[in-house]
Amino acid sequence: MRAFLLLTATILSQVSAAAAVNLAAHKIAKDLTGAEATSLATNGYNSTAGNLIVVWTVTYSGSQPIASVTDSAGDTFTPGAVNKGTWYGQWFYARNVKGDSFNVVTIHPAITGRATMTYPGMIVMEFSGADKESPILAEITGPQGMLSAWNSKPFDVPTGAAGLVGVVTANGGAFTAGSGYKIEDSYLTPNSTKFSFAVLDRFFPDAQKGVTADVTWNGSLQATGAGIVIKPGGN
């Protein structure tokens, strides 16, 4: 009987661990030249089959928004909502990915055959433990425009979920994460003709209702932000 209980506890522990979203890898890429570009790619990284890849993309709104994301593994990326201020900001994701030992992620502009992206950037994040069929539970919305902080509308999360916030500003100096969030990846520039951008994340061991997310920076700047909630497997 004792052996049975120990085995049951071990299995339940493994199921619980598998049903939580965890960060497996992240990469950042940007183009600060101001020249028009036809694509932008990350350095390669080891992508694991079955994981979730999410990409926060930004580009100056005087050019075209990002139209698509591809990777060397041949995964299919689904676009989120286009958020527009002085900068475009948009999430893309690929669920249940194929895996590649040197996976290169590339963003492409909305009009092919002509260079249309200006000041593009992206942050790529790969997660284990996400639901393989419908991994994005919700998109997190908030204000765009001249801001000194980005604050989300309230949202709910299940046990084991992850919340991500992407932000881009005209420059911004240092970003400061709100309560419970961590700046996982960022690029900061002191030159206001260029841009700063970041992704913040938070992992939820317990279900919560009415959660908010926020990030602040120095001064009042043109800013675009958006977030997503990643649903864990088994929910």
C-alpha positions in Angstrom: 0.0 0.0 0.0 2.8 2.4 0.9 4.6 1.6 -2.4 1.3 2.4 -4.3 0.9 5.7 -2.5 4.5 6.7 -3.2 4.1 5.8 -6.9 0.8 7.8 -7.1 2.5 10.8 -5.4 5.4 10.6 -7.9 3.0 10.5 -10.9 1.0 13.4 -9.6 4.1 15.4 -9.0 5.3 14.7 -12.6 1.9 15.7 -14.0 1.9 18.9 -12.0 5.4 19.8 -13.2 4.6 19.1 -16.8 1.5 21.3 -16.6 3.4 24.5 -15.9 4.9 26.9 -18.6 8.6 27.4 -18.4 11.1 29.5 -20.4 13.5 27.3 -22.4 15.3 29.8 -24.6 15.3 33.4 -25.8 17.0 35.5 -28.5 16.9 39.1 -29.5 17.6 40.8 -32.9 17.4 44.4 -34.1 18.4 46.8 -36.9 19.4 50.3 -35.8 20.6 51.6 -39.2 17.3 53.2 -40.2 17.7 51.7 -43.7 14.8 49.8 -45.3 15.1 46.1 -44.8 13.5 43.0 -46.4 14.0 40.7 -43.4 15.6 40.4 -40.0 16.9 37.1 -38.4 18.1 35.9 -35.1 21.2 33.8 -34.4 20.4 30.1 -34.4 19.5 28.3 -31.2 18.5 24.8 -30.1 14.7 24.5 -30.4 12.9 21.5 -28.8 10.1 19.6 -30.5 6.7 20.1 -28.9 7.5 23.5 -27.4 5.9 26.9 -28.0 7.7 29.8 -29.7 6.5 33.3 -29.3 7.9 36.4 -31.0 7.4 40.1 -30.0 8.0 42.1 -33.2 8.4 45.9 -33.6 9.0 48.3 -36.4 8.7 52.0 -37.1 5.1 52.9 -38.2 6.4 55.1 -41.0 7.1 51.8 -42.8 5.0 48.6 -43.1 4.1 46.4 -40.1 5.6 42.9 -39.8 3.5 40.5 -42.0 5.0 37.1 -41.1 7.5 35.1 -39.1 9.3 32.0 -40.4 11.9 29.7 -38.9 14.4 27.2 -40.3 12.4 24.3 -38.7 9.4 25.1 -41.0 7.0 25.9 -38.2 3.8 27.9 -38.8 3.5 31.2 -37.0 0.1 32.7 -36.1 -0.2 36.5 -35.9 -1.7 38.3 -33.0 -3.4 41.8 -33.1 -1.4 44.6 -34.7 -0.9 47.4 -32.2 0.0 50.8 -33.7 1.4 54.0 -32.2 4.6 55.6 -33.5 5.8 52.0 -33.5 4.1 48.8 -34.6 4.1 46.1 -32.0 2.7 42.6 -32.6 3.0 39.0 -31.2 3.3 35.9 -33.3 3.4 32.3 -32.0 4.1 28.8 -33.3 2.6 25.9 -31.3 3.9 22.4 -30.9 7.0 23.2 -32.9 9.1 20.7 -34.9 12.4 21.3 -33.3 15.8 22.2 -34.8 19.3 22.1 -33.4 20.1 25.5 -35.0 16.7 27.2 -35.4 16.9 30.7 -37.0 13.8 32.9 -36.7 13.1 35.5 -39.4 10.6 38.4 -39.6 9.3 39.7 -42.9 7.6 43.0 -43.9 4.0 43.3 -45.1 4.8 44.1 -48.7 7.1 41.5 -50.3 9.5 42.4 -53.2 10.4 45.7 -51.7 12.3 46.8 -48.6 9.6 48.1 -46.2 10.8 47.6 -42.6 12.5 50.5 -40.8 14.1 50.0 -37.3 12.8 46.4 -36.9 13.4 44.3 -33.8 12.2 41.1 -32.3 12.5 39.1 -29.1 12.1 35.3 -29.6 11.1 33.2 -26.6 10.6 29.4 -26.5 8.6 27.7 -23.7 8.0 24.2 -22.6 4.8 23.1 -20.8 2.4 25.1 -23.0 -0.8 23.7 -24.4 -0.1 22.1 -27.7 -3.4 22.9 -29.4 -4.4 26.4 -28.1 -1.5 27.8 -26.2 -2.5 31.5 -26.2 -5.3 32.0 -23.7 -5.7 35.7 -24.1 -4.1 38.9 -25.6 -3.5 41.6 -23.0 -4.4 45.1 -24.1 -3.5 48.5 -22.9 -2.8 52.1 -24.1 -0.7 53.3 -27.0 0.8 56.7 -27.6 2.6 59.3 -25.6 3.1 57.6 -22.2 5.3 57.3 -19.2 4.1 53.8 -18.4 2.2 51.0 -20.0 -0.6 49.5 -17.9 -2.7 46.5 -18.9 -6.4 45.9 -18.5 -7.2 43.2 -15.9 -6.9 39.5 -17.0 -7.3 36.1 -15.5 -4.7 33.3 -15.4 -5.0 29.5 -14.6 -2.5 27.6 -12.5 0.8 27.1 -14.3 0.3 29.9 -16.8 2.8 32.6 -18.0 2.0 36.3 -18.7 4.2 38.2 -21.2 4.3 41.9 -22.0 6.0 43.4 -25.0 6.8 47.1 -25.2 8.6 49.5 -27.5 9.4 53.2 -27.0 11.1 56.0 -28.9 14.1 55.5 -26.6 13.3 55.1 -22.9 16.6 54.7 -21.0 15.8 52.0 -18.4 12.5 50.1 -18.2 11.2 49.2 -14.8 9.0 46.1 -14.4 5.8 46.2 -12.4 5.0 43.9 -9.4 5.7 40.2 -10.1 7.2 40.8 -13.6 10.8 40.4 -14.7 12.4 42.0 -17.7 13.6 38.9 -19.5 15.1 40.5 -22.6 15.6 44.1 -23.7 17.5 46.5 -25.9 17.9 50.1 -24.7 19.3 53.1 -26.7 19.8 56.6 -25.5 19.2 58.0 -29.0 15.6 59.2 -29.4 15.8 58.7 -33.2 16.0 55.0 -32.6 14.1 52.8 -30.1 14.1 50.6 -27.0 12.1 47.4 -26.6 11.7 44.7 -24.1 9.7 41.6 -23.1 8.6 41.1 -19.5 7.4 37.8 -18.1 5.7 36.4 -15.0 4.9 32.8 -14.1 1.9 31.9 -12.1 2.1 28.9 -9.7 -1.6 29.5 -8.7 -4.7 30.7 -10.6 -5.5 34.4 -10.2 -8.3 36.7 -11.3 -8.0 40.4 -12.2 -4.2 40.4 -12.7 -2.6 43.5 -14.2 0.8 44.2 -15.8 2.7 47.4 -16.0 6.1 48.7 -17.1 7.5 52.2 -16.6 10.4 54.2 -18.1 12.1 57.6 -17.9 10.0 60.5 -19.1 7.0 60.6 -21.5 7.7 58.8 -24.7 5.8 57.5 -27.7 5.1 53.8 -26.8 3.4 50.7 -28.0 2.7 47.7 -25.8 0.7 44.4 -25.8 0.8 41.1 -23.9 -0.3 37.5 -24.0 -1.2 34.8 -21.5 0.3 31.4 -22.3 -2.0 28.5 -21.3 -0.3 25.4 -19.7 -0.9 21.9 -21.0 -3.8 20.0 -19.4 -6.0 23.1 -18.7 
